[in-house]
């Protein structure tokens, strides 16, 4: 199926794409760098590239080789994923090794870096390169949080240059400056101002962190830079020279911060068993999440509205090399790549599609489309109108292995802890027994008595009963009964009375409130009654009277005809001329 979809997409690209030239090596051409990924994997990374498709023949002429099918497809469109891929973190980790700092007289930094100057330390910075595992969520305009795993790694880039003063000479006095020592003494990772991890000084620090029991935070990468200069003063006195040596030191802290959401999931499951043996499962939690599997083999699963793509952080496309006299922008050898989560027009899905679980309900927060947050050159099927975040998804399936229930988040490698709800996870789902009978009737109307009871206990089922409401999430819908194009509710005895005026067959149907909002809950049932005025003695009399009334004109005409025949006689009627 996937190969067929790939072929269709490639065919469409051949027909509709314009040959406008190949994408430049920024981002790198897939397969040209050994960054731990295959050509197919690296081809899927660049959702922010310009999708200027070229044919396989032109590609072969330019580069002397053929592309893979995935690479060819990615050349003309962006590839999305059902779950957060590992490729972004793999690329970023390996590409990070290509970052190189300048020497003592040169500072290398991305254009967006916050530079600081001191007396001797200039163009100093500590800039966050990437925090991973992580996913940038696109929730709505102005709301694009960076979700990070509770356990991960922050990578950063630290550099500076040292300004060594020029020497001077005046009369019998000469001053010389020299750099004796410079280093990054320590790099620290802070959470809301508190140091949670530290490492030895490095231009490219990679700091592992562990954050628990927190919802959101500001992470700060801070580096401590120290330089030591030697000032030599020579003074000619008589036939000799006095030499004085003075050491000057400077320490400067530089930092960069990023706001993050600590993505630590706790999922709340609810279960129900249908009378026919099917299983019901509902999973709820208050943050975007990917989906869950129902069996140990993982062949039955459901996912919410979120899908994923990968894209580079364009802030690192170039680097600036600055020295004492000049600065120049150069192409960067290291490009961080992030996973992005967006609400898809595809919507929630259950797999296998035909014989798999059936989604019975979803619920969440209504949000406007985040289309404006995606940026240019990203072509994905994002919703273009308001959508529901699907914080909760409920399904009905033939087989569910509760021990193998696996809830996955939108951050790679983060799975939810299964938490038993306070009120318990098991929901009762029973059969209902609906009956309807003609209670009273006459020639113009009939009164129907509808009764709804628990098929197991015989207890009346009261609709709109607050005592049974235990909503898991979203809006709880009360049950109701439909008959004669109207909705009715039972009273405390489980009975509803309905009056009808038109003859016919009437089917009552019980539309139960979902087990997601009631406990106990019930499955639907139907019952039928028929009414016609001829079903009563009064109805027969009324029928005979009505029929007789309708035939009066015919009786009158018949009687008049008989009288006319008698008056004229048969001989007058049939007499013929001789």
N, C-alpha and C positions, 0 to 999 in steps of 0.2 A: 504493500500500500504506500509506504513512504517512498519507494523507488518510483512508483507511478506518479505521485505528487511532484517529485523532483523533476521527472521528465516533462510533465506538463508545464511547470514553472520555467524550465529551460527553453522549451519551445516558445513560450510566450515572450521570453527575453530575445530570442532570435528574431521574432517578428516585429516587436515594438521598440527595441533599444536602438539608439543612434550610436554610431561609431564616432566617438569624440576624442579618443586618445586614452591611454592607459593611466591608471592612478599612479601618482608619483610614489617614490619610496618613502613617503611619510603619510601614513604608516608604512612600515616595511612590507615588501611584497611577500606573501605567504611562501614559506619554504626556503627563504633566503637567510634566515637566522636560526641558529641552534638554540632555541629558547624552551626546550622541553616539550614542544608541541609538533605534531605532524602538520603537513601542508593543509589537510582538511580542517584540523582544529584551529590553526592560526588564521585560516581564511574566514572563520566565523566571528573573529574578534572585532572587526572594524565597522561597526554600525554607523560611525560618524564619517566614514570616507565618502567621497563623491562616487556614486554608482554609475560611472561612465563605462558602460559595457562595451567590450570589443570581442570580436569573433575569435573562435579557436584558431583559425588560420592566421589572423593578424597577430595574435599572441605568440604563436609559434615563430612567426617571422621576426618579432621584436626580441624574444628571449631565447629562441632556439630550443624550446621544450614545450610540452603539452601541459595543460592544467588538469587537475582532477575535476570530477563532475561537481563536487561541492565548491571548489575554488571558482569554477566557471559560474556557478549560480550566485555565489557571493559577490562576484564582480559586477552584477547588475541589480542586486537587491540586498536587503538585510535579512539575516537568518535569526529566528527567534527560538526559544526553548520552553519546554514544559516545566522544567525545574532549573534552579540556579546551577550553571555549569562550573566546573573547576578550572576551566581554561584561563579565565581572567587572572586568578591567583597564581597559576603556574607561570604564565607569561610574566607577570609583574615581578615575581620572586627571581626569575632568571634574568630579566632585563635590568633589574636593579643593580646587578653586578657590573653593568657597563658604565655606571656613573663614575666619573673621575673628577676629583677636585683639582684646582690650579695649584701652583707653587705658592711660596710665601709672598710673592709679589703679584699674584693673580687670583682674583675671586671668580668662581663660577657659580651662577645662580639662575633659576628660572625667572622669566620676566615678572611674575606676580610675587616674587619674594619680597618680604619686608626687610629692607637693608638698614643696618645701624652702623654708625661711625663713632669712634672714640678718639683718643689722642694718637695712638699708634695703630689701633685696629680699625680697619675701614672695610666697607662693603661686606659686613658680616651678616650672616643669616643662618637660621635653622628652619628648614621648610619640610613640612610633612609630604612625603612621597606617596604613601598609601597606607591604609589600615585594612587588613584583611584577616579572615574572611569577612566580607561585608557586601551589602546591596544597597544601592541608592533607590529609594522608593519614590514613585511618582504618584502622589495621592490626589493632589489638586494644585491649582495655580498658587504659588507661594508656600507650598507644603511638600518639600522633597527631602525627607529625613534620610540620613545615612545610618542604616541599621548595621551594627557590628556584632560579631559573635562575642559571647562572654569571655572566651579564650581566643586570643589571636596575637597578631604581630603588627606593630607600627614600624614602618620604615621611613627614614628621613634623610635629608641631605644637609650637611653643614659645611660651610666654607667661609673664608675671609681672606683678606690680604693685609700685610703689615706695611705700614708707612714708616720707612726708615728716614729720619731727617737727613738733610744734606749736611755735609761737613762744612766747616768755615775756617777762615784764617784771617787773623787781624794782628798786625804787628808781630810781636814775639809769641803770639798764642794761636795754637791750632786745635780745632775740635773735630773729632771723628766719631761717627756713629756706626755701630754694627749690630746685626741681629744675632743674638746668642742662643735664643731658645723660643720656640713657639709650638703650641699644641692645643688640642681640644682635651681639656682635663677630664670632663665627665659629661655624659648625656643622660638626662632624666626624663621620665614620662610622668606627668602629673594628671590627676583627675580632680577637677574642681579645686585646683590649687594644692592638692596633697600629693606628694610623691609616692607613686605606687610601684615604680620599677626604675632601675638605673643600670647603666653600663659604662664601661671604660670609653674614653674619648675616641671618636671615630668620625671621619667625614661621611660615612654611610652607615649610621647605626640601625640595627634591627632589634627592637626591644619587644620581648614577649610580655604579655600582660594577662591578668586574670581579674575579671570584675564580676562580682556577685551582688545580688540584692540591690540592684540599682536600675532605674528606668531610663534616665537620660543623663548625660554628663558632657562636660567640656574637657577634651583631652588636649594636653599641651606638651609639645616636644620642646625641651629646653636644653641648650648646650652652653657649657662654660668654657670660654676661650681665654687662654693665658699667653702673653708674650713677654719676653725679657730682652731688653736692649742694653748694649754696652756703650757708654759715652766716655771717650778717651780725650783728656785735655793735656796737651803738651805745651809747656811754657819754657822758652829759652831764657836761661838765667846765666849770665857770664859765659863761662866756657862749657856749661852743661845744660841739661834739659830736665825739668821736673815733669813727671808724668802722674796725673791723677786719673783714677778710673772710678766712674760712677755707674751704677746699674739702675735702670728704670724699668719698672714692671707695670703691666696693665692687665686687668681681668675684666672680661665683659660677658654678660649673659645675653643670649639671643634666643628667641622662641617663636613658635607658631602654634596656633590652636585650631581645633576642628570640633564642631558640635556633633554629637553622635547620640543614637538611641541604642541602649544595650538590649540586644535582641535575645531575651531569655524567655522561652515559651512555656506556658503551662496550659494544657488542654483539658477540657472538661467533657467527658464522654457520657452519653445517655443511650440506653439500650431498650428495645422493645421486641417482643416476639409476636408475630401475627398469628392468627388462628390456623392458617394453612402451613405454618412452619417457617415462613420467611422471617428474616431478622431485620430489625430497624436499628440504625446507628445514627446518632447526631453528635457532631463534635463542634464545640464552641470555644473561642478564645478571642481576646480583645485586641489583637494586632493582626496585620495582614499575614497570611500563611499560605503555604503552597497546596497542601492536600493530604490525604491519608490513604493507606492501603488497608485492605480488609482481610487478607490471608497471608499465611507465612510465605507462600511463593511470590507474593506481590503481583499476581496476575489480575487482581480486581482492585481498582483504585478509583478515587474521585479527587478532583481538584477544583479550586475556586476560580475567581475571575482573573487571577494574576498570571502573567507570562513574563518572559525574561529576554533581554538582549545584553550584549557586551559592547562597550565602547571605551575608547581611550580618554584620558584626561588631557584635553587639548592645551592646558596650561604648561604642559611639559613638552610640547612639540619642538620648542627651541630653548636654547640656553644662552645666557649672556656671559661673556668673558671680559672682565674689566681689570685694568691695571692702573698704574699711576697716571698715565697720559691718555688712555683711550679705552673704548669698550666696543665689542663687536658681538653680533648675534649669530649663533651657529646652530646647525641642526642637532637636535638632542639624540644621543645614543640610547637613552632609556625612557620608555614611555609606559606609565602605569595604566592598567586597564581595569575597569570596574564592571560589576554586574548591575543591571538596572531592572527593576520590577515595575510593570505598568498594568493597568486594567485593560483587558483585551476584549474586543468585540466578539471574540469566540465564546466568551462567557464560561460558566462552570461546565465541566464535562465529567462523565463517568466512563470508565473503560473496564472491560470491552464494551464497545458501543452498542452492539445488538443484544448480547446475552449477559451483559454485566449488570452492575447495580443501577438502580433507578433513583435519580435525585428527586426527592419529594418536597424539599423546601430549602431555601437559602435565606439568610437574613444578615443585616449589617447596617452600616451607616450610609445614608444617601449623600453622595458627594458630586460636585461638578467635574466635568472632564479635565484631566491634567494635560491636555494636548499641548498647551503653550509651554510646558516645562520640558518637552522632549528635545527641542533644538533642531537646527537644520541638519539635513543629510541623514536623518534617521527615519526610515520608512518601515513602520510597524503598524499593525492593525489595532491601534489604541482606540478606546471609545471616544466618540466625538460628541457625546451628550452625557447627562448625569448618569451615574451608575451606583450600584450597591456593592459595598466592600466585601461581602460574603465572609464576615467574621464567623458565621455559623453555616454549616452544610449538613443536611440530613439525607440519608439514603435508605432504600429498601433493597435487600439482596437475599439471594438464596442461601449463601454461606458466609458466615462471619466468624473469624477466629479472634476472639477477644484478647487472647494472650499475645497475638501477633500484630495487634493494632499498632500502626506506625504513623505518627503525625509529623510531617516535614514542614519546615519553615521556609521563608523566602531568602534566608541567608544560608549559603552552602554549609552543610555539616551540622546545622542546628536543628535538632528534633525536639519536639515538645515532651515535657514530662506529663504523664497521665495522672491527673488529680481526680480523686473521687469527690463528686459534688456533695455539699453538706446535707442535702435532702436525699442522697442516694442516687445511683445511676440507673436503677432498674425502673422502667415504666410498665404499668399494666395496660395491656391492650386486649379487650374482650369482644366477643360477639354480642350484637344487639338483637332484640326481638321486637319487630315493629308489626302491629296489627291495626286494621282499620275495618269498621263495620258501620252499617247504616243504623243509626240510633232511632231516628224518627223520620217520617216522610208523609207527604200528602201530594195532591195533584200539582203543586207549584214549586215545592222545594223539599230538600232532604237534609237532615242533620247527620254528619259523620262523626264518629268517635274514633280518635286515633290514640293508640296507647304504645308507649315505648318503654321497654324493660331490659334489664340485664339478662342475657340468655342463660347465664350460669347461675346467678343467685335469685333471679326473679324480681329483684329490687327495681323500683321505678327509676328511670333515667331522667333527671331534671336538666333541661337545657338552660343555658345562661346561669349556671350554678357556680358561684364564686368559690365554693368549697372544693371544687375539682380543679381549679386553675393553678397550674404550676408551670408557668412559661419558662422555657429554657432561654429564649432570647427572642427579640423582635416583638411583634404584636400577636397576642393570643386571640385566635378566632373561635368564637363560640359556635356550637353546633346548631342546626336548625332542620326543620322538616319542610319539604316542598310538596304541595298538592294543589291542584286547580290553579296553577300559575300564581301561587302566593306562598309566603314563608310563614310558618307557625312555630310556636314553642310550647313545650309541655309545661304543665304546672307541677306543683310539689308531688302530685300523685303520678306523674309521668303521663298525663292525659291532656289532649288538646281537642277542642270541639270546633268543627268547621261546618258552615252551612253552604249548600250548593243549590243552584236554581236551574242549571242546564242538565238534561239527561246525558248519561254517558258512562264510560269506564274511567275510574279515577285511580291513579297510582300514586301512592305516598312514598317518598324516598327520604331516608334519614341521611343527612350530610353531617357527619360527626366532626367535632373539633379535633384537630390533630393531636396525636399523642405527644407532640412537642410542646403543647400548651395545656394539657389536661392529664390528670392521673387520678383514677383510671380513665382510660380513653376507650373508644369503641370503634368497630368497623361498621361500614354502611349496611343498611338493610332496606328492603322494599316490601310493600303490601298493596293489594288491589281490592277495590270495592266498585260495584256498579249500581246505578240507580236509574229508574225510569218510572214515570207516573203510573204506568200500567201495573206496576208492582203492588198497588193498593186497590181496595174495593172502591174508594172514593175516586181513585184515578180512572177505574173502568167506567164508573157512572159519568164522570166528566168527559171521558173519551167518547162514550156513546152519545152523550148530549151534544158534544161538539160536532161529531160526525152527522148526527141527525139534523142539526141546525144547518150544516153545509148542504144537505140534500133537499131541504125544503123547496128551493126553486125547481128542482127536477120533479118533485112530487106534484107541485102545482101544474107544471107543464104536462105531466102525464095525465093528471085528472082532467085538465081542459081538453086534451086530445080525445080522451074517451067520451066526454060529453059531446064533443063535436061530431064524432062518429055516430052516436046514437041519434042525434038530431037530424042528420042528413040521411041516414040509412044507407045500407050497402047498395040498394038498387039505384039510388040516385048517383052514387059515386061511379058505378060501373055501367050506367046506361049508355047505349050507343045509338047513333042516328041510323034510321032505316036506310 
